[in-house]
Amino acid sequence: MKKGFTLIELLIVIAILAVLATAVTLILNPAEMLKQGRDATRLSDLAAIHSAIALYLADVSSASFNSTLNCNVALATSPPTACSAVTSTVVTGGGWVDINFTSVSGGSPLSRLPLDPTDDNTHYYGFGSNTSGEYELITQMESARYVNTGPADKESTDGGEDSDFYEIGNDAGLDIW
């Protein structure tokens, strides 16, 4: 007597595995999971920059801002807003956040300025400031979870004026843009 599986049994097992793999892929939605991961990076990056700017303002006695609108859109084309495209990530005052973080006692809290994970015409980091010492950082969320009206909406609940961008900063109303 031969021991083994028949062709029909093997085909049934393969079909069951294919159905399970398809179901898991549809339920987990890996593309959405990647978008959520990039959004988590965006939130973390802007929180780190926000903390670094707060430290700069508290530590440096002559802390001041120029009236600037900079975006880190690393593209050959112009940025989609009225900001200037600056791709530098230096923390010495020439980066897309135009602050010399090295003037903080104890050294710069950041080794370099982060860039948006996708960094395209839709998803980028922006920095706006005025001569009164108010500033705002912006980005746009990508995943259905964090966008305006999503289950964990970050864009319309941040206190900013634009419900389609995540805004963080010390400007009341976050309306520098």
N, CA, C and O of each residue as an XYZ file, in Angstrom:
708
protein
N       0.835     -1.173      0.000
C       0.000      0.000      0.000
C       0.885      1.242      0.000
O       1.816      1.342      0.798
N       0.598      2.184     -0.888
C       1.374      3.406     -0.992
C       0.895      4.409      0.045
O      -0.301      4.559      0.297
N       1.875      5.095      0.639
C       1.543      6.143      1.594
C       1.863      7.480      0.944
O       2.948      7.661      0.392
N       0.931      8.407      1.007
C       1.132      9.724      0.411
C      -0.201     10.402      0.178
O      -1.264      9.861      0.483
N      -0.115     11.587     -0.365
C      -1.317     12.369     -0.621
C      -1.681     12.264     -2.093
O      -0.817     12.178     -2.966
N      -2.956     12.272     -2.337
C      -3.412     12.262     -3.726
C      -3.375     13.686     -4.267
O      -3.266     14.646     -3.505
N      -3.465     13.811     -5.551
C      -3.455     15.124     -6.190
C      -4.632     15.977     -5.710
O      -4.474     17.178     -5.495
N      -5.773     15.387     -5.544
C      -6.967     16.112     -5.080
C      -6.731     16.667     -3.680
O      -7.061     17.821     -3.409
N      -6.168     15.863     -2.797
C      -5.905     16.328     -1.429
C      -4.929     17.506     -1.433
O      -5.128     18.477     -0.703
N      -3.891     17.428     -2.239
C      -2.928     18.528     -2.327
C      -3.579     19.800     -2.878
O      -3.320     20.891     -2.371
N      -4.406     19.674     -3.892
C      -5.088     20.839     -4.457
C      -6.044     21.474     -3.454
O      -6.159     22.698     -3.399
N      -6.721     20.666     -2.673
C      -7.637     21.196     -1.651
C      -6.856     21.979     -0.600
O      -7.279     23.065     -0.204
N      -5.736     21.452     -0.147
C      -4.908     22.142      0.850
C      -4.371     23.456      0.278
O      -4.384     24.479      0.962
N      -3.907     23.432     -0.954
C      -3.393     24.655     -1.590
C      -4.511     25.690     -1.725
O      -4.280     26.876     -1.487
N      -5.701     25.266     -2.098
C      -6.831     26.186     -2.233
C      -7.200     26.800     -0.885
O      -7.475     27.997     -0.805
N      -7.209     26.000      0.160
C      -7.517     26.514      1.503
C      -6.471     27.532      1.933
O      -6.815     28.583      2.474
N      -5.200     27.231      1.699
C      -4.128     28.173      2.050
C      -4.248     29.473      1.253
O      -4.007     30.552      1.795
N      -4.612     29.384     -0.007
C      -4.775     30.585     -0.833
C      -5.920     31.448     -0.320
O      -5.798     32.672     -0.264
N      -7.025     30.822      0.053
C      -8.163     31.572      0.596
C      -7.775     32.241      1.913
O      -8.104     33.407      2.131
N      -7.085     31.524      2.787
C      -6.647     32.107      4.060
C      -5.669     33.261      3.845
O      -5.775     34.291      4.511
N      -4.733     33.102      2.937
C      -3.761     34.166      2.666
C      -4.454     35.411      2.115
O      -4.117     36.532      2.496
N      -5.407     35.219      1.233
C      -6.156     36.349      0.682
C      -6.965     37.047      1.767
O      -6.994     38.276      1.828
N      -7.617     36.272      2.618
C      -8.420     36.854      3.696
C      -7.551     37.650      4.661
O      -7.927     38.752      5.060
N      -6.414     37.119      5.035
C      -5.509     37.820      5.951
C      -5.003     39.110      5.314
O      -4.936     40.143      5.980
N      -4.649     39.062      4.046
C      -4.167     40.256      3.349
C      -5.248     41.327      3.284
O      -4.959     42.504      3.496
N      -6.476     40.943      2.998
C      -7.565     41.909      2.924
C      -7.893     42.491      4.290
O      -8.198     43.679      4.397
N      -7.835     41.686      5.319
C      -8.156     42.161      6.664
C      -7.060     43.076      7.199
O      -7.360     44.128      7.764
N      -5.806     42.696      7.033
C      -4.699     43.484      7.579
C      -4.375     44.716      6.744
O      -3.869     45.699      7.284
N      -4.651     44.692      5.452
C      -4.394     45.809      4.549
C      -2.977     46.362      4.738
O      -2.805     47.413      5.356
N      -1.982     45.679      4.224
C      -0.596     46.093      4.440
C      -0.281     47.497      3.926
O       0.571     48.175      4.500
N      -0.936     47.947      2.874
C      -0.678     49.304      2.375
C      -1.096     50.343      3.415
O      -0.389     51.326      3.634
N      -2.236     50.125      4.049
C      -2.698     51.048      5.093
C      -1.782     50.989      6.315
O      -1.541     52.008      6.962
N      -1.278     49.810      6.628
C      -0.347     49.677      7.757
C       0.938     50.462      7.488
O       1.478     51.088      8.400
N       1.430     50.436      6.258
C       2.617     51.218      5.902
C       2.336     52.713      6.017
O       3.183     53.469      6.495
N       1.159     53.142      5.583
C       0.780     54.555      5.700
C       0.712     54.974      7.166
O       1.167     56.060      7.526
N       0.146     54.118      8.008
C       0.069     54.429      9.436
C       1.458     54.529     10.050
O       1.698     55.371     10.915
N       2.366     53.679      9.609
C       3.747     53.746     10.095
C       4.420     55.049      9.699
O       5.132     55.654     10.500
N       4.194     55.485      8.455
C       4.766     56.767      8.017
C       4.141     57.932      8.784
O       4.834     58.892      9.120
N       2.838     57.855      9.063
C       2.192     58.909      9.849
C       2.734     58.951     11.275
O       2.915     60.031     11.837
N       2.991     57.796     11.858
C       3.581     57.759     13.203
C       4.960     58.413     13.191
O       5.323     59.112     14.137
N       5.725     58.190     12.129
C       7.028     58.845     11.984
C       6.851     60.351     11.885
O       7.608     61.105     12.496
N       5.863     60.795     11.124
C       5.603     62.236     10.990
C       5.283     62.859     12.348
O       5.832     63.902     12.702
N       4.398     62.221     13.100
C       4.026     62.744     14.416
C       5.230     62.798     15.346
O       5.417     63.775     16.071
N       6.034     61.763     15.326
C       7.228     61.702     16.171
C       8.257     62.752     15.765
O       8.831     63.423     16.623
N       8.490     62.897     14.469
C       9.461     63.882     13.981
C       9.067     65.299     14.378
O       9.892     66.058     14.887
N       7.798     65.659     14.145
C       7.378     67.021     14.467
C       7.363     67.261     15.970
O       7.636     68.377     16.414
N       7.049     66.241     16.762
C       7.112     66.394     18.219
C       8.549     66.636     18.670
O       8.787     67.448     19.565
N       9.505     65.946     18.065
C      10.919     66.139     18.417
C      11.388     67.541     18.042
O      12.105     68.181     18.811
N      10.990     68.021     16.866
C      11.376     69.375     16.451
C      10.708     70.409     17.353
O      11.340     71.383     17.759
N       9.438     70.199     17.666
C       8.697     71.102     18.555
C       9.397     71.198     19.915
O       9.554     72.293     20.455
N       9.812     70.069     20.462
C      10.533     70.060     21.746
C      11.875     70.771     21.628
O      12.274     71.503     22.533
N      12.570     70.558     20.519
C      13.869     71.208     20.315
C      13.710     72.724     20.211
O      14.532     73.470     20.743
N      12.670     73.178     19.536
C      12.430     74.621     19.421
C      12.058     75.205     20.780
O      12.512     76.293     21.133
N      11.234     74.488     21.546
C      10.873     74.962     22.887
C      12.117     75.075     23.765
O      12.250     76.035     24.523
N      13.027     74.112     23.673
C      14.281     74.168     24.425
C      15.121     75.349     23.962
O      15.703     76.058     24.782
N      15.186     75.560     22.670
C      15.929     76.700     22.112
C      15.372     78.018     22.656
O      16.138     78.880     23.086
N      14.055     78.178     22.640
C      13.439     79.412     23.122
C      13.662     79.621     24.614
O      13.831     80.755     25.063
N      13.663     78.534     25.388
C      13.859     78.643     26.833
C      15.318     78.859     27.197
O      15.607     79.486     28.217
N      16.233     78.363     26.397
C      17.653     78.358     26.758
C      18.443     79.528     26.187
O      19.341     80.046     26.851
N      18.134     79.942     25.000
C      18.928     80.977     24.326
C      18.314     82.346     24.622
O      17.160     82.606     24.279
N      19.094     83.213     25.260
C      18.562     84.513     25.680
C      18.213     85.417     24.504
O      17.286     86.221     24.605
N      18.915     85.306     23.420
C      18.640     86.150     22.251
C      17.884     85.381     21.169
O      18.027     85.666     19.980
N      17.086     84.414     21.588
C      16.354     83.588     20.625
C      15.395     84.444     19.813
O      14.631     85.238     20.361
N      15.448     84.273     18.525
C      14.535     85.010     17.656
C      14.338     84.234     16.362
O      15.120     83.352     16.009
N      13.277     84.591     15.677
C      12.967     83.978     14.393
C      12.927     85.054     13.329
O      12.611     86.212     13.602
N      13.246     84.659     12.138
C      12.971     85.502     10.985
C      11.529     85.249     10.580
O      10.922     84.281     11.038
N      10.992     86.070      9.762
C       9.666     85.824      9.217
C       9.846     84.913      8.012
O      10.091     85.383      6.901
N       9.722     83.598      8.238
C       9.997     82.644      7.167
C       8.879     81.631      7.016
O       8.155     81.335      7.967
N       8.752     81.115      5.835
C       7.899     79.970      5.545
C       8.754     79.008      4.737
O       8.959     79.206      3.539
N       9.250     77.968      5.391
C      10.118     76.996      4.730
C       9.462     75.630      4.714
O       8.799     75.242      5.676
N       9.643     74.911      3.636
C       9.209     73.523      3.535
C      10.408     72.691      3.135
O      11.324     73.187      2.479
N      10.406     71.445      3.522
C      11.522     70.581      3.158
C      11.203     69.750      1.933
O      11.686     68.624      1.816
N      10.417     70.263      1.034
C      10.039     69.520     -0.164
C      11.284     69.257     -0.992
O      11.833     70.172     -1.605
N      11.724     68.023     -1.009
C      12.966     67.659     -1.697
C      12.671     67.286     -3.140
O      12.920     66.156     -3.561
N      12.150     68.221     -3.884
C      11.791     67.981     -5.273
C      12.422     69.045     -6.156
O      12.836     70.099     -5.674
N      12.492     68.768     -7.422
C      13.018     69.754     -8.366
C      11.981     70.840     -8.646
O      12.325     71.939     -9.080
N      10.709     70.525     -8.395
C       9.654     71.504     -8.650
C       9.442     72.383     -7.428
O       9.956     72.092     -6.348
N       8.697     73.440     -7.597
C       8.397     74.340     -6.488
C       7.450     73.664     -5.510
O       6.667     72.799     -5.903
N       7.512     74.050     -4.239
C       6.598     73.473     -3.263
C       5.159     73.906     -3.550
O       4.936     74.921     -4.210
N       4.192     73.145     -3.061
C       2.800     73.421     -3.388
C       2.202     74.608     -2.639
O       1.055     74.970     -2.902
N       2.926     75.214     -1.731
C       2.408     76.353     -0.980
C       3.306     77.553     -1.220
O       4.186     77.521     -2.080
N       3.082     78.597     -0.466
C       3.865     79.824     -0.638
C       5.227     79.751      0.040
O       5.936     80.756      0.098
N       5.599     78.609      0.544
C       6.864     78.500      1.264
C       8.036     78.285      0.310
O       7.862     77.920     -0.853
N       9.219     78.520      0.835
C      10.439     78.289      0.065
C      10.877     76.845      0.246
O      10.852     76.326      1.362
N      11.273     76.197     -0.826
C      11.743     74.815     -0.743
C      13.176     74.808     -0.243
O      14.079     75.326     -0.900
N      13.375     74.215      0.928
C      14.705     74.096      1.521
C      14.894     72.630      1.868
O      14.112     72.069      2.636
N      15.915     72.006      1.315
C      16.112     70.573      1.533
C      17.200     70.267      2.548
O      17.424     69.102      2.876
N      17.870     71.277      3.043
C      18.969     71.047      3.973
C      18.447     70.578      5.330
O      17.428     71.067      5.819
N      19.155     69.631      5.926
C      18.770     69.109      7.237
C      19.739     69.543      8.333
O      19.738     68.962      9.419
N      20.559     70.546      8.070
C      21.532     70.997      9.073
C      20.815     71.690     10.223
O      19.751     72.280     10.039
N      21.408     71.613     11.409
C      20.821     72.225     12.605
C      21.570     73.493     13.002
O      21.409     73.991     14.116
N      22.381     74.008     12.096
C      23.198     75.186     12.392
C      22.584     76.479     11.869
O      23.247     77.517     11.858
N      21.344     76.431     11.442
C      20.676     77.643     11.012
C      20.439     77.757      9.529
O      19.925     78.784      9.086
N      20.776     76.785      8.750
C      20.544     76.852      7.312
C      19.611     75.778      6.814
O      19.427     75.624      5.606
N      19.018     75.031      7.728
C      18.128     73.941      7.341
C      16.722     74.434      7.079
O      16.452     75.635      7.120
N      15.828     73.497      6.808
C      14.448     73.892      6.518
C      13.773     74.485      7.744
O      12.800     75.224      7.601
N      14.256     74.186      8.941
C      13.903     74.951     10.142
C      15.094     75.863     10.368
O      16.165     75.413     10.777
N      14.902     77.142     10.101
C      16.015     78.097     10.076
C      16.344     78.590     11.487
O      16.178     79.768     11.805
N      16.813     77.663     12.321
C      17.195     77.963     13.702
C      18.555     77.333     13.951
O      18.812     76.207     13.526
N      19.420     78.056     14.639
C      20.729     77.513     14.998
C      20.601     76.772     16.331
O      20.780     77.359     17.398
N      20.293     75.490     16.254
C      20.111     74.687     17.463
C      21.423     74.474     18.213
O      21.399     74.113     19.389
N      22.559     74.687     17.564
C      23.846     74.497     18.245
C      24.109     75.590     19.273
O      25.037     75.462     20.072
N      23.318     76.659     19.276
C      23.491     77.707     20.280
C      22.839     77.350     21.614
O      22.971     78.099     22.581
N      22.143     76.227     21.680
C      21.575     75.745     22.943
C      22.718     75.252     23.813
O      23.579     74.502     23.352
N      22.725     75.677     25.085
C      23.788     75.195     25.971
C      23.673     73.678     26.088
O      22.578     73.138     26.247
N      24.792     73.013     26.009
C      24.779     71.552     26.020
C      24.707     70.970     24.621
O      24.734     69.749     24.463
N      24.617     71.805     23.614
C      24.611     71.323     22.239
C      23.222     71.156     21.671
O      22.220     71.272     22.376
N      23.187     70.887     20.407
C      21.923     70.759     19.692
C      21.146     69.537     20.169
O      21.722     68.458     20.311
N      19.842     69.689     20.418
C      19.028     68.531     20.796
C      18.748     67.593     19.624
O      18.266     66.478     19.823
N      19.045     68.034     18.419
C      18.855     67.214     17.221
C      20.183     67.094     16.485
O      20.936     68.064     16.394
N      20.470     65.913     15.963
C      21.691     65.763     15.169
C      21.479     66.276     13.745
O      22.412     66.758     13.103
N      20.254     66.166     13.265
C      19.873     66.697     11.957
C      18.363     66.856     11.942
O      17.656     66.239     12.739
N      17.878     67.677     11.041
C      16.436     67.855     10.890
C      15.871     66.679     10.097
O      16.415     66.323      9.052
N      14.800     66.082     10.575
C      14.223     64.955      9.837
C      13.506     65.421      8.573
O      13.080     66.571      8.472
N      13.385     64.526      7.634
C      12.622     64.754      6.408
C      11.397     63.854      6.419
O      11.411     62.785      7.029
N      10.351     64.281      5.751
C       9.138     63.488      5.650
C       9.456     62.132      5.013
O      10.280     62.064      4.101
N       8.817     61.048      5.479
C       9.108     59.718      4.926
C       8.871     59.592      3.416
O       9.590     58.848      2.749
N       7.889     60.297      2.868
C       7.677     60.239      1.421
C       8.198     61.490      0.732
O       8.714     61.403     -0.382
N       8.078     62.626      1.352
C       8.646     63.896      0.879
C       8.307     64.172     -0.582
O       9.184     64.185     -1.445
N       7.020     64.394     -0.845
C       6.569     64.708     -2.194
C       5.680     65.955     -2.153
O       5.624     66.639     -1.131
N       4.994     66.253     -3.240
C       4.160     67.457     -3.287
C       2.991     67.436     -2.311
O       2.446     68.492     -1.991
N       2.600     66.279     -1.839
C       1.489     66.174     -0.903
C       1.964     66.018      0.530
O       1.358     66.573      1.447
N       3.025     65.282      0.733
C       3.508     64.977      2.080
C       4.902     65.553      2.269
O       5.862     65.112      1.636
N       5.001     66.534      3.138
C       6.261     67.221      3.411
C       6.140     67.861      4.784
O       5.044     67.945      5.338
N       7.246     68.308      5.331
C       7.236     69.058      6.581
C       7.390     70.531      6.247
O       8.137     70.897      5.340
N       6.684     71.368      6.980
C       6.800     72.802      6.783
C       7.051     73.505      8.101
O       6.604     73.047      9.152
N       7.765     74.615      8.045
C       8.056     75.443      9.216
C       7.747     76.888      8.878
O       8.235     77.423      7.882
N       6.941     77.509      9.704
C       6.651     78.925      9.540
C       6.901     79.639     10.850
O       6.612     79.105     11.920
N       7.437     80.844     10.770
C       7.682     81.628     11.980
C       7.487     83.101     11.675
O       7.436     83.518     10.519
N       7.378     83.878     12.748
C       7.319     85.323     12.585
C       8.309     85.960     13.552
O       8.904     85.270     14.380
N       8.483     87.259     13.449
C       9.480     87.951     14.269
C       9.058     88.064     15.727
O       9.858     88.492     16.558
N       7.828     87.693     16.063
C       7.353     87.726     17.452
C       7.731     86.467     18.221
O       7.397     86.347     19.400
N       8.413     85.536     17.586
C       8.803     84.298     18.252
C       7.759     83.210     18.183
O       7.861     82.205     18.887
N       6.760     83.394     17.348
C       5.747     82.359     17.165
C       6.149     81.482     15.985
O       6.729     81.956     15.008
N       5.835     80.211     16.095
C       6.198     79.285     15.019
C       5.145     78.207     14.878
O       4.319     77.988     15.764
N       5.198     77.551     13.755
C       4.277     76.465     13.464
C       4.977     75.455     12.570
O       5.684     75.822     11.631
N       4.772     74.186     12.871
C       5.249     73.075     12.048
C       4.020     72.398     11.463
O       3.014     72.232     12.152
N       4.094     72.006     10.201
C       2.944     71.358      9.568
C       3.375     70.119      8.795
O       4.520     69.992      8.361
N       2.432     69.224      8.642
C       2.559     68.083      7.740
C       1.160     67.600      7.412
O       0.191     68.006      8.054
N       1.055     66.749      6.433
C      -0.235     66.182      6.059
C      -0.193     64.679      6.275
O       0.742     64.002      5.847
N      -1.222     64.167      6.947
C      -1.298     62.740      7.224
C      -1.673     61.980      5.951
O      -2.246     62.537      5.014
N      -1.333     60.702      5.951
C      -1.509     59.873      4.758
C      -2.521     58.754      4.972
O      -3.265     58.420      4.050
N      -2.565     58.176      6.147
C      -3.417     57.006      6.382
C      -4.851     57.426      6.698
O      -5.094     58.524      7.198
N      -5.779     56.547      6.403
C      -7.190     56.801      6.684
C      -7.432     56.946      8.181
O      -8.418     57.560      8.589
N      -6.561     56.399      8.992
C      -6.717     56.468     10.447
C      -6.504     57.881     10.981
O      -7.258     58.320     11.850
N      -5.507     58.602     10.490
C      -5.120     59.891     11.066
C      -5.614     61.114     10.298
O      -5.498     62.230     10.805
N      -6.157     60.946      9.104
C      -6.605     62.107      8.332
C      -7.872     62.701      8.940
O      -8.501     62.111      9.818
N      -8.223     63.871      8.452
C      -9.444     64.543      8.878
C     -10.629     63.586      8.747
O     -10.829     62.993      7.686
N     -11.394     63.434      9.784
C     -12.558     62.545      9.936
C     -12.181     61.075     10.104
O     -13.071     60.225     10.138
N     -10.899     60.750     10.210
C     -10.488     59.368     10.471
C     -10.753     59.005     11.926
O     -11.031     59.890     12.734
N     -10.673     57.726     12.278
C     -10.964     57.308     13.651
C      -9.999     57.873     14.694
O     -10.371     58.007     15.860
N      -8.782     58.204     14.305
C      -7.815     58.820     15.225
C      -7.345     60.147     14.620
O      -6.150     60.440     14.598
N      -8.297     60.941     14.133
C      -8.053     62.206     13.428
C      -7.040     63.085     14.162
O      -7.256     63.465     15.313
N      -5.944     63.401     13.493
C      -4.922     64.299     14.043
C      -4.973     65.665     13.373
O      -4.466     66.639     13.929
N      -5.568     65.758     12.204
C      -5.516     66.990     11.425
C      -6.527     68.040     11.889
O      -6.170     69.210     12.027
N      -7.759     67.652     12.127
C      -8.764     68.650     12.497
C      -8.883     68.832     14.003
O      -9.653     69.677     14.460
N      -8.140     68.060     14.780
C      -8.243     68.144     16.242
C      -6.996     68.726     16.893
O      -6.832     68.626     18.108
N      -6.116     69.333     16.102
C      -4.846     69.817     16.646
C      -4.892     71.271     17.104
O      -3.896     71.780     17.618
N      -6.019     71.946     16.932
C      -6.130     73.344     17.323
C      -5.694     74.312     16.246
O      -5.731     75.525     16.453
N      -5.286     73.805     15.112
C      -4.832     74.660     14.019
C      -5.981     75.113     13.141
O      -7.116     74.660     13.291
N      -5.667     76.018     12.218
C      -6.707     76.583     11.364
C      -7.022     75.726     10.146
O      -8.096     75.870      9.561
N      -6.121     74.844      9.752
C      -6.322     74.036      8.554
C      -6.665     72.611      8.956
O      -5.841     71.905      9.537
N      -7.881     72.196      8.645
C      -8.332     70.869      9.068
C      -7.772     69.746      8.209
O      -8.056     68.577      8.470
N      -6.978     70.075      7.186
C      -6.378     69.047      6.341
C      -4.878     68.905      6.560
O      -4.215     68.177      5.821
N      -4.332     69.590      7.567
C      -2.920     69.492      7.922
C      -2.794     69.303      9.422
O      -3.593     69.832     10.194
N      -1.790     68.547      9.828
C      -1.443     68.451     11.241
C      -0.533     69.630     11.544
O       0.491     69.811     10.885
N      -0.898     70.431     12.536
C      -0.155     71.634     12.881
C       0.234     71.583     14.355
O      -0.575     71.218     15.207
N       1.468     71.948     14.643
C       1.948     71.998     16.017
C       2.878     73.199     16.128
O       3.621     73.503     15.195
N       2.836     73.877     17.262
C       3.692     75.037     17.465
C       3.226     75.852     18.647
O       2.402     75.392     19.438
N       3.751     77.074     18.777
C       3.361     77.929     19.895
C       2.526     79.122     19.449
O       2.240     80.007     20.256
N       2.135     79.161     18.199
C       1.303     80.244     17.686
C      -0.148     79.978     18.052
O      -0.698     78.927     17.721
N      -0.763     80.929     18.734
C      -2.171     80.770     19.098
C      -3.005     80.669     17.827
O      -2.986     81.575     16.994
N      -3.720     79.593     17.679
C      -4.526     79.373     16.482
C      -3.760     78.728     15.350
O      -4.346     78.325     14.345
N      -2.447     78.627     15.509
C      -1.608     77.997     14.487
C      -1.996     78.471     13.089
O      -2.410     77.680     12.241
N      -1.854     79.770     12.868
C      -2.312     80.337     11.605
C      -1.230     81.111     10.857
O      -1.548     82.009     10.077
N       0.024     80.782     11.076
C       1.109     81.474     10.377
C       1.035     81.220      8.879
O       1.403     82.091      8.091
N       0.570     80.055      8.473
C       0.506     79.716      7.049
C      -0.623     80.473      6.426
O      -0.867     80.343      5.227
